[in-house]
Amino acid sequence: MDKLAKVLARLDRVRFPSDISFHRSGRALAATIRPSGRDANESYQSRIWRYELDGTATELTHGPNGDYSPRYSPVDDRLAFASDRLVRGKADLFVLDESAAKPLGRIPGTIEDMRWTSDGSALIVLAADRGLDGGATDDAVRLWWDGTEDPAVTNPIDARRRLFKVSASDGATVEIGPPDATVWEFDLFGDDAAIALVSADASERGWYHAKMARIDFAARAVTILHRSPWQLQSPAVSPSRIKIAFLEGWSSDRGLVAGEMRILDLATGKVSPLVAAEQSNITSLSWRDEESMWFAGWSRLGSIYGIVRLDGTFEWIEREDAVVGPNSFLASISPAPDNKSLAAIREAVGAPPEIVFKAAPDSDWSPVTSLNAAIMADYAEYPEVREVHWTGKDGLSMEGLVLLPKDRKSGPLPTIVDIHGGPTWSAKHAFDPGFALHEVAAGYAVFLPNYRGNTGWGQSYSRLNIGDPGGAEWDDIMAGIDHCIGEGIADADRLGVTGASYGGYMTAWAVARTNRFKAAVMVSGIANQWSCHYSCNHDFGEFIVGGPLKEERYRKLAIDRSPLFRLDKPTTPTLIIHGELDRCTPLGQGQEFYSALVERGVPAELVVYPREGHGFQEWGHRLDKARRMAAWFDRYIKAAQ
């Protein structure tokens, strides 16, 4: 078995925890455990496990299909969870009581979130109607179940994300959300109301313009509390229900908000920032008591978390070169019921994800799970991971990571520049930094540049590429490549470039702008900003160019910054990889770029994976994708030796 195959087989064994829910005693927690990928004809085989804090583990659910999103009752031992065991692809509500899992309620949509009422008598459930889409961080596919969609009908009125109240005793289900708006997120405001993010537009475009509102369940009435030109996330109601905390900031995709902490005083309607601007890439928060909050977010190449008081001072704050949260999209911690201890999911360089626990803020993390204890055993191929620092355009400081093969020869190496997506994302100190372990296993150094527009360096930094896609950020990346060459890491004559989503856009931009790269692999990318805006499911395109494309100046910028319209004399052989069902960067983007390259005589290949969306979920597809990428780079880069 070659090195690439060995590493891919090892990554296939990684198990991922998520959805931590503490038992009311605080002595145990439940979590979703899912495998690395799924089989072609099956949904995720995720299961719910219970972990005592001493590490004792019990598998609570057994499918079929996937079980996820556990929520312990606040008053007894019942555990609610979502599962598509009844209809594959549709998450229904179940309650586990005395070891028997039973369906509860009749919810027409697929469950995306839920909360117990304070007395445990009911569950408030957020569900998405059939025909809506998932966000980019959730594969961006059309939500469909129970038969073939023939024909597929899209209109702005028939489908929404809705709130329901489900009686825990008999399953009686009542819709309690607004009749003419979609609900994206919510927190309970007592048991009879919610604070939610709502929009009239139920499509992903509506999320970019969501407002914070109070929803009164009995009347299904909406009162708007806050409007923002940016994106909102994590509304949280204070214990006394007199203040609302939330996050506000620029985000390229739903699920990627890393913003500023804000407090809304309900008595005055005043919104105030909570802390200084430098602590402005926070992704989650919750109230500890009336005067302080738990928070977590991104800081440079790692995570930050702690307790912040309402006067803006930090009672406790930690920063780690690690991902503290279920993934590199969302940093989060899970406070225990005593509001003194906490759990989290943590991964770092050389350390696969596990659930960990702190008995107190000043304690060290102690392991709760050992899901992936065997992954690092005899992992001789695990690369050296280095931080790199350079100066981008206009003297702006830049940071990124370089992954280096352990058995490398001395001297400059053939190098793949892997550009992350978002762009409000970043490469971090993760177990699989930039999801690039398979690339370094193929024998390449891998450069993961963080460029302006990233999260982890503050909101002002995150907004630097708005109105300038492919502009200064491109210069930042090229300067980083030159730095790696100057440091003797990268061979200037053996460079490749790749990236997914916005990284796929930047890969296409590289093909259009320079002939420095010997090969390119564009994954789920954008070739034409104009057509993508009108064929995708979101409003990212208007934000990244600075305004609505129906206005000529923004339309001209979108066209000017589209790789498709900048293909002067391209020469870079380009492999284009796309999911057939992608609604975030639709398949047409890959098809347009492929045809344009072939028209110009450039070696190109288009590979389309059926059943896949914005990401690649089937393990067989991931394996095939990694092998094709390695073969493409070998063919055009290593041949240059």
C-alpha positions as CSV (number, residue, x, y, z in Angstrom):
1,M,0.0,0.0,0.0
2,D,1.5,3.4,-1.0
3,K,1.7,6.3,1.4
4,L,-1.3,8.1,0.0
5,A,-3.4,5.0,0.4
6,K,-2.2,4.4,3.9
7,V,-3.1,7.9,5.0
8,L,-6.5,7.8,3.3
9,A,-7.3,4.5,5.0
10,R,-6.2,6.1,8.4
11,L,-8.4,9.2,7.8
12,D,-11.3,6.9,7.0
13,R,-11.2,5.6,10.6
14,V,-11.5,9.0,12.3
15,R,-14.7,9.5,14.2
16,F,-16.1,13.0,14.9
17,P,-18.0,14.0,18.1
18,S,-20.5,16.9,18.1
19,D,-23.6,18.2,19.8
20,I,-22.6,18.0,23.4
21,S,-25.5,18.0,25.8
22,F,-25.0,17.7,29.6
23,H,-27.2,15.6,31.8
24,R,-28.9,17.8,34.4
25,S,-26.7,16.2,37.1
26,G,-23.6,17.4,35.3
27,R,-21.9,14.0,35.8
28,A,-22.5,12.8,32.2
29,L,-23.0,14.1,28.8
30,A,-24.5,12.9,25.5
31,A,-22.9,13.5,22.1
32,T,-23.3,12.6,18.5
33,I,-20.5,10.4,17.1
34,R,-20.2,10.1,13.3
35,P,-17.8,8.4,11.0
36,S,-15.6,10.1,8.5
37,G,-17.8,9.5,5.5
38,R,-20.8,7.5,4.3
39,D,-21.5,4.7,1.9
40,A,-23.0,5.5,-1.5
41,N,-26.5,4.1,-0.7
42,E,-26.7,5.1,3.0
43,S,-27.2,8.2,5.0
44,Y,-24.7,9.1,7.8
45,Q,-24.6,6.3,10.3
46,S,-24.1,8.7,13.3
47,R,-25.0,7.5,16.7
48,I,-25.7,9.0,20.1
49,W,-23.4,8.0,23.0
50,R,-23.5,8.8,26.7
51,Y,-20.2,9.5,28.4
52,E,-19.7,9.6,32.2
53,L,-17.0,12.1,33.0
54,D,-14.7,9.2,34.0
55,G,-14.8,8.1,30.4
56,T,-17.4,5.3,30.7
57,A,-19.2,5.1,27.4
58,T,-22.6,3.7,26.5
59,E,-24.1,3.7,23.0
60,L,-27.6,5.0,23.4
61,T,-29.0,4.7,19.8
62,H,-28.6,2.2,17.1
63,G,-30.3,3.7,14.0
64,P,-31.0,2.7,11.3
65,N,-29.7,5.7,9.4
66,G,-28.5,8.6,11.4
67,D,-29.2,9.7,15.0
68,Y,-28.0,13.2,16.1
69,S,-28.6,16.4,18.0
70,P,-29.2,15.0,21.5
71,R,-30.9,17.2,24.1
72,Y,-31.2,16.2,27.7
73,S,-34.4,17.2,29.6
74,P,-33.9,19.8,32.2
75,V,-36.0,18.0,34.8
76,D,-35.4,14.2,34.3
77,D,-33.5,11.6,32.4
78,R,-35.3,11.8,29.1
79,L,-33.2,12.5,26.0
80,A,-34.6,14.0,22.8
81,F,-32.8,13.6,19.6
82,A,-33.3,13.8,15.8
83,S,-33.1,10.9,13.4
84,D,-33.9,10.0,9.8
85,R,-34.6,6.4,10.7
86,L,-38.2,6.7,9.6
87,V,-37.6,8.5,6.3
88,R,-34.0,8.7,5.0
89,G,-33.0,12.4,4.7
90,K,-35.8,13.7,6.9
91,A,-34.9,14.3,10.6
92,D,-37.8,13.5,12.9
93,L,-38.1,13.9,16.6
94,F,-37.5,11.0,19.0
95,V,-37.3,10.7,22.8
96,L,-35.3,8.1,24.6
97,D,-36.8,7.1,27.9
98,E,-35.9,4.1,29.9
99,S,-33.7,2.8,27.0
100,A,-36.6,2.9,24.5
101,A,-36.5,5.4,21.6
102,K,-39.9,6.5,20.5
103,P,-41.0,9.0,17.8
104,L,-42.7,12.1,19.0
105,G,-44.9,14.6,17.2
106,R,-45.8,15.1,13.5
107,I,-43.4,17.6,12.1
108,P,-43.7,18.1,8.3
109,G,-40.1,19.4,7.8
110,T,-36.6,18.1,8.7
111,I,-35.4,19.1,12.2
112,E,-32.5,21.5,12.4
113,D,-32.6,22.5,16.1
114,M,-34.7,22.0,19.3
115,R,-35.0,23.1,22.9
116,W,-36.8,21.7,25.9
117,T,-39.2,24.0,27.7
118,S,-38.1,24.8,31.3
119,D,-40.5,22.4,32.9
120,G,-39.8,19.6,30.4
121,S,-43.4,19.4,29.2
122,A,-42.7,20.2,25.6
123,L,-40.0,20.7,22.9
124,I,-39.7,23.7,20.7
125,V,-38.5,22.5,17.3
126,L,-37.0,24.3,14.3
127,A,-37.6,22.4,11.0
128,A,-36.9,23.1,7.4
129,D,-39.6,22.4,4.7
130,R,-38.9,20.1,1.8
131,G,-37.5,22.0,-1.1
132,L,-35.2,24.4,0.8
133,D,-31.4,24.1,0.8
134,G,-28.7,23.4,3.3
135,G,-26.1,26.1,3.9
136,A,-22.5,25.9,2.5
137,T,-21.2,24.4,5.7
138,D,-23.9,21.7,5.6
139,D,-23.3,20.5,2.0
140,A,-25.6,23.1,0.2
141,V,-27.9,20.5,-1.3
142,R,-31.6,20.7,-1.8
143,L,-33.6,19.2,1.1
144,W,-35.7,16.4,-0.3
145,W,-37.1,13.1,0.9
146,D,-39.9,10.6,0.4
147,G,-39.7,10.1,-3.3
148,T,-38.3,11.6,-6.4
149,E,-38.6,15.4,-7.1
150,D,-40.2,15.4,-10.5
151,P,-40.5,18.2,-11.4
152,A,-38.4,20.3,-9.1
153,V,-40.4,23.4,-8.3
154,T,-38.9,26.6,-6.8
155,N,-40.8,29.6,-5.7
156,P,-40.5,32.2,-2.9
157,I,-43.6,31.3,-0.9
158,D,-44.2,27.6,-0.4
159,A,-41.3,26.6,1.8
160,R,-40.0,28.0,5.1
161,R,-38.0,27.1,8.2
162,R,-40.7,26.9,10.9
163,L,-41.1,26.6,14.7
164,F,-43.3,23.9,16.3
165,K,-44.2,23.1,19.8
166,V,-44.4,19.3,20.5
167,S,-46.0,18.0,23.7
168,A,-43.7,15.6,25.5
169,S,-46.6,13.6,26.9
170,D,-48.6,12.9,23.8
171,G,-46.8,14.4,20.8
172,A,-49.4,17.0,20.0
173,T,-47.8,19.3,17.5
174,V,-48.7,23.0,16.9
175,E,-47.0,25.4,14.6
176,I,-46.0,28.5,16.7
177,G,-43.6,30.4,14.4
178,P,-44.6,33.4,12.2
179,P,-46.9,32.4,9.3
180,D,-45.1,34.7,6.8
181,A,-41.4,34.5,7.7
182,T,-38.6,31.9,8.0
183,V,-36.7,31.3,11.3
184,W,-33.0,30.7,11.1
185,E,-32.0,30.4,14.7
186,F,-33.7,30.9,18.1
187,D,-33.4,30.9,21.8
188,L,-36.3,30.5,24.2
189,F,-37.7,33.7,25.9
190,G,-39.5,31.9,28.7
191,D,-41.7,29.0,27.5
192,D,-44.1,31.1,25.5
193,A,-41.9,33.2,23.2
194,A,-38.5,33.1,21.4
195,I,-35.8,35.5,20.3
196,A,-35.0,34.5,16.7
197,L,-33.3,35.5,13.5
198,V,-36.0,35.9,10.9
199,S,-36.3,36.9,7.2
200,A,-39.2,37.2,4.7
201,D,-37.1,35.5,2.1
202,A,-36.9,31.8,3.0
203,S,-34.0,31.0,0.7
204,E,-30.3,31.1,1.7
205,R,-30.3,34.7,0.3
206,G,-32.7,35.7,3.1
207,W,-30.2,34.6,5.8
208,Y,-27.8,37.3,4.8
209,H,-30.4,40.0,5.6
210,A,-32.0,38.3,8.7
211,K,-33.3,40.5,11.5
212,M,-33.5,39.8,15.2
213,A,-37.0,39.5,16.5
214,R,-39.2,38.4,19.3
215,I,-41.8,35.7,18.4
216,D,-44.9,35.3,20.7
217,F,-46.0,31.7,20.3
218,A,-49.8,32.2,21.0
219,A,-50.3,34.9,18.5
220,R,-47.5,33.8,16.2
221,A,-46.6,37.5,16.1
222,V,-43.2,39.0,15.3
223,T,-41.7,42.1,16.8
224,I,-38.4,43.3,15.1
225,L,-35.8,44.2,17.7
226,H,-32.6,44.8,15.6
227,R,-31.6,45.3,12.0
228,S,-28.0,45.0,10.8
229,P,-26.2,45.5,7.5
230,W,-24.1,42.5,8.4
231,Q,-24.9,38.9,9.4
232,L,-26.2,37.8,12.8
233,Q,-25.7,34.6,14.9
234,S,-26.3,33.0,18.3
235,P,-29.1,35.0,19.9
236,A,-29.0,34.3,23.6
237,V,-31.6,35.4,26.3
238,S,-30.3,36.5,29.7
239,P,-31.7,34.6,32.8
240,S,-33.9,37.6,33.7
241,R,-35.0,38.1,30.1
242,I,-34.0,41.8,30.1
243,K,-31.1,41.5,27.7
244,I,-30.3,39.7,24.5
245,A,-26.7,38.8,23.5
246,F,-25.9,38.1,19.9
247,L,-23.1,38.1,17.3
248,E,-22.8,40.5,14.4
249,G,-20.3,40.6,11.6
250,W,-19.5,39.9,8.0
251,S,-19.8,36.2,7.0
252,S,-19.5,34.7,3.6
253,D,-21.7,31.7,4.5
254,R,-24.3,30.7,7.0
255,G,-22.6,28.9,9.9
256,L,-19.4,31.0,9.5
257,V,-20.3,34.1,11.4
258,A,-17.2,35.1,13.5
259,G,-18.3,38.5,14.7
260,E,-18.5,41.1,17.5
261,M,-20.4,40.4,20.7
262,R,-23.4,42.7,21.2
263,I,-25.9,43.3,24.0
264,L,-29.5,44.5,23.3
265,D,-31.2,46.1,26.3
266,L,-34.9,45.3,25.9
267,A,-36.0,48.2,28.1
268,T,-34.3,50.9,26.0
269,G,-33.7,49.1,22.6
270,K,-30.1,50.1,22.8
271,V,-27.4,47.8,21.2
272,S,-23.9,48.0,22.7
273,P,-20.7,46.3,21.8
274,L,-19.4,44.1,24.6
275,V,-15.6,44.2,24.3
276,A,-12.9,45.9,22.3
277,A,-12.7,45.4,18.5
278,E,-9.7,43.0,18.7
279,Q,-11.9,40.4,20.3
280,S,-14.3,40.3,17.3
281,N,-14.1,36.9,15.8
282,I,-16.4,35.2,18.3
283,T,-18.6,32.3,17.0
284,S,-20.7,31.3,20.0
285,L,-21.8,32.6,23.3
286,S,-24.2,31.8,26.2
287,W,-25.2,33.4,29.5
288,R,-23.4,32.2,32.7
289,D,-25.4,34.5,34.9
290,E,-27.0,38.0,34.7
291,E,-23.6,39.7,34.6
292,S,-21.4,37.4,32.5
293,M,-21.2,35.2,29.5
294,W,-19.4,32.2,28.2
295,F,-17.9,32.7,24.7
296,A,-15.6,31.0,22.1
297,G,-14.2,32.1,18.8
298,W,-11.1,32.3,16.6
299,S,-7.8,34.0,17.4
300,R,-5.1,34.0,14.6
301,L,-4.3,30.3,13.9
302,G,-6.1,29.0,16.9
303,S,-9.1,29.3,19.3
304,I,-10.1,31.7,22.1
305,Y,-12.7,31.1,24.8
306,G,-13.6,32.2,28.3
307,I,-15.9,34.3,30.4
308,V,-16.6,37.9,29.7
309,R,-18.5,40.3,32.0
310,L,-21.0,42.9,30.9
311,D,-18.6,45.7,31.7
312,G,-16.3,44.3,28.9
313,T,-13.7,42.8,31.2
314,F,-12.6,39.2,31.0
315,E,-13.0,37.2,34.1
316,W,-11.2,34.3,32.4
317,I,-9.8,34.0,28.9
318,E,-7.7,31.3,27.2
319,R,-6.1,31.0,23.8
320,E,-4.9,27.8,22.3
321,D,-3.2,26.7,19.1
322,A,-6.0,24.2,18.6
323,V,-9.6,24.0,17.3
324,V,-11.9,24.1,20.3
325,G,-15.3,23.2,18.8
326,P,-16.9,20.6,16.7
327,N,-15.1,21.7,13.5
328,S,-13.0,24.6,12.1
329,F,-16.2,26.4,11.2
330,L,-17.5,26.9,14.7
331,A,-15.5,27.4,17.9
332,S,-17.6,26.5,21.0
333,I,-17.6,25.3,24.5
334,S,-20.4,23.6,26.5
335,P,-20.9,24.8,30.1
336,A,-22.0,22.2,32.6
337,P,-25.2,22.8,34.6
338,D,-23.2,24.1,37.6
339,N,-21.9,26.9,35.3
340,K,-18.4,26.4,36.7
341,S,-17.1,23.4,34.7
342,L,-17.3,22.9,30.9
343,A,-16.7,20.4,28.1
344,A,-15.6,20.9,24.5
345,I,-14.5,19.1,21.4
346,R,-10.8,19.7,20.8
347,E,-8.4,18.9,18.1
348,A,-4.9,20.1,17.3
349,V,-1.8,19.3,15.2
350,G,-1.1,15.6,15.8
351,A,-4.3,15.2,18.0
352,P,-7.5,14.0,16.4
353,P,-10.9,15.4,17.8
354,E,-12.0,14.2,21.2
355,I,-14.3,15.4,23.9
356,V,-12.5,17.0,26.8
357,F,-13.5,18.5,30.2
358,K,-12.4,21.2,32.6
359,A,-13.6,21.0,36.3
360,A,-12.9,24.7,36.6
361,P,-11.8,27.4,34.2
362,D,-8.2,27.3,35.6
363,S,-8.0,23.5,35.3
364,D,-6.3,21.6,32.5
365,W,-8.4,19.7,29.9
366,S,-9.0,16.1,30.9
367,P,-10.0,13.5,28.2
368,V,-13.6,12.2,28.2
369,T,-13.4,10.2,25.0
370,S,-10.8,8.1,23.3
371,L,-12.5,7.8,20.0
372,N,-9.4,8.2,17.9
373,A,-6.7,7.0,20.2
374,A,-5.4,4.6,17.6
375,I,-5.2,7.1,14.7
376,M,-1.8,8.5,15.7
377,A,-0.3,5.1,16.5
378,D,2.5,4.4,14.0
379,Y,1.5,7.4,11.9
380,A,5.0,7.9,10.6
381,E,3.7,9.9,7.6
382,Y,2.1,12.6,9.8
383,P,3.8,15.8,8.5
384,E,5.8,18.5,10.2
385,V,3.5,21.6,10.6
386,R,5.1,25.0,10.6
387,E,3.8,28.5,11.0
388,V,4.9,31.0,8.4
389,H,4.8,34.7,8.6
390,W,5.1,37.2,5.7
391,T,4.1,40.7,4.6
392,G,1.2,41.0,2.2
393,K,0.2,44.0,0.1
394,D,0.5,47.4,1.7
395,G,2.6,46.0,4.5
396,L,-0.2,43.9,6.1
397,S,1.1,41.1,8.3
398,M,0.1,37.6,7.2
399,E,0.2,34.2,8.8
400,G,-0.3,30.7,7.5
401,L,0.8,27.1,7.8
402,V,3.2,24.9,5.8
403,L,2.9,21.1,5.9
404,L,6.2,19.3,5.2
405,P,6.6,15.5,4.4
406,K,8.6,13.8,7.2
407,D,10.8,11.9,4.8
408,R,11.5,14.8,2.5
409,K,14.8,15.4,0.8
410,S,16.9,18.4,1.5
411,G,16.3,21.5,-0.6
412,P,13.2,23.2,-2.0
413,L,10.2,20.9,-2.5
414,P,7.4,20.5,-5.1
415,T,4.7,22.6,-3.4
416,I,0.9,22.7,-3.6
417,V,-0.6,26.1,-2.6
418,D,-4.0,25.2,-1.0
419,I,-6.2,28.2,-0.7
420,H,-9.0,28.0,1.8
421,G,-12.6,28.9,1.1
422,G,-15.1,31.3,2.7
423,P,-13.3,33.7,2.5
424,T,-14.4,34.2,6.2
425,W,-12.6,31.1,7.2
426,S,-8.9,30.3,7.8
427,A,-6.4,27.6,8.1
428,K,-5.9,26.6,11.8
429,H,-3.9,24.3,14.0
430,A,-6.2,21.4,13.4
431,F,-5.5,17.6,13.2
432,D,-6.0,17.8,9.4
433,P,-4.9,21.5,8.7
434,G,-6.8,22.8,5.7
435,F,-7.9,19.2,5.0
436,A,-4.6,18.7,3.3
437,L,-3.1,15.6,4.9
438,H,-3.7,13.6,1.7
439,E,-1.8,16.2,-0.3
440,V,1.4,16.0,1.8
441,A,1.0,12.2,1.8
442,A,1.4,12.4,-2.0
443,G,4.8,13.8,-1.5
444,Y,4.3,17.6,-1.6
445,A,4.9,20.4,0.7
446,V,1.6,22.2,1.2
447,F,1.3,25.9,1.8
448,L,-1.9,27.1,3.5
449,P,-2.1,30.9,3.2
450,N,-4.4,33.0,5.3
451,Y,-5.1,36.2,3.4
452,R,-7.0,39.4,4.1
453,G,-10.7,38.5,4.6
454,N,-9.9,35.7,7.1
455,T,-11.3,35.2,10.5
456,G,-9.1,35.3,13.6
457,W,-7.6,38.8,13.1
458,G,-10.6,41.0,13.8
459,Q,-13.7,42.3,11.9
460,S,-11.8,45.1,10.2
461,Y,-9.4,42.5,8.8
462,S,-12.3,40.2,7.8
463,R,-13.8,43.0,5.7
464,L,-10.7,44.0,3.8
465,N,-11.6,42.1,0.6
466,I,-15.2,43.3,0.4
467,G,-15.4,45.1,-3.0
468,D,-12.0,43.7,-4.0
469,P,-12.4,40.0,-4.8
470,G,-9.2,38.7,-6.4
471,G,-7.5,42.0,-5.7
472,A,-5.2,42.6,-2.7
473,E,-5.9,39.1,-1.4
474,W,-4.3,37.7,-4.6
475,D,-1.2,39.8,-3.9
476,D,-1.2,38.5,-0.3
477,I,-1.1,34.9,-1.5
478,M,1.5,35.5,-4.1
479,A,3.7,37.2,-1.6
480,G,3.3,34.2,0.7
481,I,4.4,31.9,-2.1
482,D,7.5,34.1,-2.7
483,H,8.2,34.0,1.0
484,C,8.1,30.1,0.9
485,I,10.5,30.1,-2.1
486,G,12.8,32.6,-0.4
487,E,12.9,30.4,2.8
488,G,13.9,27.4,0.7
489,I,10.7,25.6,1.3
490,A,9.1,25.7,-2.1
491,D,10.6,25.1,-5.5
492,A,9.6,27.9,-7.8
493,D,9.6,25.6,-10.8
494,R,7.4,23.0,-9.2
495,L,4.3,24.8,-8.0
496,G,0.7,23.7,-8.0
497,V,-2.5,25.4,-6.8
498,T,-5.8,24.2,-5.5
499,G,-8.7,25.2,-3.3
500,A,-12.4,24.6,-2.7
501,S,-15.3,27.1,-2.8
502,Y,-13.8,30.6,-2.6
503,G,-10.5,28.8,-2.7
504,G,-11.7,27.2,-6.0
505,Y,-12.5,30.7,-7.2
506,M,-9.0,31.8,-6.3
507,T,-7.6,28.8,-8.1
508,A,-9.4,29.7,-11.3
509,W,-8.2,33.3,-10.8
510,A,-4.6,31.9,-10.6
511,V,-5.1,30.1,-13.9
512,A,-6.4,33.3,-15.4
513,R,-3.8,35.6,-13.9
514,T,-0.4,33.8,-14.0
515,N,1.5,31.0,-15.7
516,R,3.6,30.3,-12.6
517,F,1.8,27.2,-11.6
518,K,2.5,23.9,-13.4
519,A,-1.0,22.5,-12.5
520,A,-4.2,23.5,-10.9
521,V,-7.1,21.7,-9.3
522,M,-10.3,23.8,-8.9
523,V,-12.8,22.3,-6.4
524,S,-16.4,23.5,-6.1
525,G,-15.3,26.9,-7.4
526,I,-16.6,30.0,-9.1
527,A,-15.6,30.9,-12.6
528,N,-18.2,33.6,-13.3
529,Q,-19.3,35.9,-10.5
530,W,-22.2,37.2,-12.5
531,S,-23.8,33.9,-13.5
532,C,-23.0,32.3,-10.1
533,H,-25.0,35.1,-8.4
534,Y,-28.1,34.2,-10.4
535,S,-27.7,30.4,-10.3
536,C,-26.6,29.9,-6.7
537,N,-28.7,29.8,-3.6
538,H,-27.2,32.7,-1.6
539,D,-26.3,36.4,-1.5
540,F,-22.6,36.2,-1.1
541,G,-21.9,37.6,-4.6
542,E,-23.5,41.0,-3.7
543,F,-21.5,41.3,-0.5
544,I,-18.1,40.4,-1.9
545,V,-18.3,42.9,-4.8
546,G,-19.7,45.5,-2.4
547,G,-23.3,45.9,-3.7
548,P,-26.2,44.6,-5.7
549,L,-25.4,43.3,-9.2
550,K,-28.5,44.9,-10.7
551,E,-26.5,48.1,-10.4
552,E,-24.0,48.6,-13.3
553,R,-20.9,49.4,-11.2
554,Y,-21.2,46.3,-9.1
555,R,-22.1,44.2,-12.2
556,K,-19.0,45.5,-14.0
557,L,-16.8,44.6,-11.0
558,A,-18.3,41.1,-10.8
559,I,-17.5,40.6,-14.5
560,D,-14.0,42.1,-14.2
561,R,-13.2,39.8,-11.3
562,S,-14.5,36.7,-12.9
563,P,-11.7,34.2,-14.1
564,L,-13.9,33.3,-17.1
565,F,-13.6,36.8,-18.5
566,R,-9.8,37.2,-17.7
567,L,-8.6,34.1,-19.6
568,D,-6.1,35.9,-21.9
569,K,-3.4,33.3,-22.6
570,P,-3.8,30.6,-20.0
571,T,-1.5,27.6,-20.0
572,T,-2.0,25.9,-16.6
573,P,-3.4,22.3,-16.9
574,T,-6.5,22.4,-14.8
575,L,-8.5,19.6,-13.2
576,I,-12.0,20.7,-12.2
577,I,-13.9,18.8,-9.5
578,H,-17.6,19.5,-8.7
579,G,-20.5,17.9,-6.9
580,E,-23.5,17.4,-9.1
581,L,-26.0,18.8,-6.5
582,D,-24.1,21.8,-5.3
583,R,-26.4,24.8,-4.7
584,C,-23.7,27.1,-3.3
585,T,-21.3,27.1,-6.3
586,P,-23.5,25.3,-8.9
587,L,-22.1,22.8,-11.3
588,G,-22.4,25.3,-14.2
589,Q,-19.4,27.1,-12.8
590,G,-17.1,24.2,-13.4
591,Q,-18.7,23.5,-16.7
592,E,-18.2,27.1,-17.9
593,F,-14.5,27.1,-16.9
594,Y,-13.8,23.7,-18.4
595,S,-15.3,24.7,-21.8
596,A,-13.4,28.0,-21.8
597,L,-10.1,26.2,-21.1
598,V,-10.7,23.6,-23.8
599,E,-11.7,26.3,-26.2
600,R,-8.2,27.9,-25.6
601,G,-6.3,24.6,-26.0
602,V,-5.5,24.2,-22.3
603,P,-5.3,20.7,-20.9
604,A,-8.4,20.3,-18.7
605,E,-10.6,17.7,-17.2
606,L,-14.0,18.0,-15.5
607,V,-15.0,15.4,-12.9
608,V,-18.5,15.5,-11.6
609,Y,-19.5,13.4,-8.5
610,P,-23.2,12.3,-8.4
611,R,-25.1,12.7,-5.1
612,E,-22.6,15.3,-3.8
613,G,-23.1,18.9,-2.9
614,H,-20.7,21.6,-1.9
615,G,-18.6,19.1,0.1
616,F,-17.9,15.4,-0.6
617,Q,-19.6,13.1,1.9
618,E,-19.3,9.6,0.4
619,W,-16.0,8.0,1.3
620,G,-15.6,6.4,-2.1
621,H,-15.8,9.9,-3.7
622,R,-13.3,11.3,-1.3
623,L,-10.9,8.5,-2.0
624,D,-11.3,9.0,-5.8
625,K,-11.0,12.7,-5.5
626,A,-7.7,12.5,-3.5
627,R,-6.2,10.0,-6.0
628,R,-7.2,12.1,-9.0
629,M,-5.7,15.2,-7.5
630,A,-2.4,13.5,-6.7
631,A,-2.2,12.0,-10.2
632,W,-2.9,15.4,-11.8
633,F,-0.2,17.1,-9.8
634,D,2.2,14.2,-10.3
635,R,1.6,14.3,-14.1
636,Y,2.4,18.0,-14.5
637,I,4.6,19.0,-11.5
638,K,6.8,16.0,-10.8
639,A,7.4,15.7,-14.5
640,A,9.1,19.1,-14.3
641,Q,11.9,17.7,-12.1
